[in-house]
Amino acid sequence: MKTKLVLVLVVAAASLMSCQNRETPLTGSYGSNVLSGQVVMAMGGSPSGVEVSVSGTGMMLTVGEAGRFTFLGVPSDAELQFRRAADGIDATLRVEPSSVPVIVELSADGAKRGRRRGAGRSLEYEGTIKEKGDSTLTVYTSHKTEVVVAVHDDTVIRKGNTTYEFEELEVEWRVHVKAVEVEGVLTAREVKVQNTGGDDDGDDNSGATMTANGTVLSNDGTTLVVRTAAHGDVTVQTDDSTIIKRQGVTIPASEIEVDWEINSMGTRVDDTTLLARQIEVRGNSKKPKK
């Protein structure tokens, strides 16, 4: 009898682990309601490894990359608990069972009902428009790669304070694209036109010399955001011809670190963007602790 009892417990435990790993619906006996949904991360990233449980029932599963979960037989006033030891997530959210899956957005501050979307990450690209589709742009980037981004009705397209329609964009125009990637698909949130390749608008002095001296806020390897006293936050673009020196030694743009102080000079693209001809690293603004 003892041998059989142990065997039954092992099989039951294996069955529960299978449910967790495959996101199989867990069945309880606390009601007749079905509660399903999807976990997304407020700041992007994968929800994989988040434990989702129904408080007071013992029902629990661990979500995968898709973040989906389903519980059968939950009480009408179900409270969901979300935990992940790796990043300290520990939050609860009370939801009413419904035939419509619930989207739960997790952050360091807790859990809340989210919008119906997939988890995504923000990306930015500099380059020229190589092709235009019905609602897509193919951009040849400064990294010498091609990316395809979808453009929706709510995508902001502008040059300085002038807005554009998608139909007005042309091949060979230089653009800065801010996009979000969801399940491998890039969708543009903003397309900033930097150079129309021959326009003489005269409204923003494109092509004039511009400087940006200040503290580096971010660096993606080729594009810096610099906080300046004169112009506020300025995007400093670099290319293969940009000369970058630190203490007399030439370095690549990728070696410039956040919080370093720099002087940059180059060609004005718009009010807050320049293409740098030269960058001089002046030092690190972080002061050593006493």
Summary of the structure (lengths in Angstrom):
residues: 290
radius of gyration: 25.9
end to end distance: 70.0
largest distance: 90.8
contacts: 826
relative contact order: 0.09
helix: 9%
strand: 53%
